[in-house]
Amino acid sequence: MGPVIIDTNILLDIFVFQDPATAPLREALFSGEFNAVRSSKTLNEFADVIAREKFKLSTQQRDEILAKWQAHSRLLPDSDIAASPWKCKDRDDQIFLDLAYTLRPSLLLSKDLQVLKFRKRAAKESVVIAARF
């Protein structure tokens, strides 16, 4: 399997909510079954989101979550990431599209409707965008 990019909403399901629906994805991620890739920008986006008060995570919990994600994904430098031809209204979502486009063929896991609307166009560029693993 090619590179797998996981957006923030799915990372929340895995690491914060421990959603049972993400159990196969969590297992595949933790076992090293696939090549999960992140960038500094996607990591920063995740860190910003989990720091929100509504999640009620301590600094230690946030640090543990981020460390676990970093241990199970590889970093692609932001300088190596090309702009995708699909332009998302939400700049926070654009970084995931750009990463998936750069690493094609790739799989981008996202529940975000702003990202999912690019499925057909992305498929023509060897990027699969899916809401589930």
URTA-V838529 format. One record per helix or strand of 2 or more residues. SS is the DSSP state (a for helix, b for strand). FROM is the first residue (numbers start at 1). LEN is the number of residues. If there is no record, write none. Layout:
ss=SS from=FROM len=LEN
ss=SS from=FROM len=LEN
This chain:
ss=b from=3 len=4
ss=a from=8 len=9
ss=a from=20 len=12
ss=b from=35 len=4
ss=a from=40 len=11
ss=a from=53 len=3
ss=a from=59 len=13
ss=b from=74 len=2
ss=a from=78 len=3
ss=a from=91 len=12
ss=b from=106 len=4
ss=a from=113 len=4
ss=a from=119 len=5
ss=b from=127 len=4
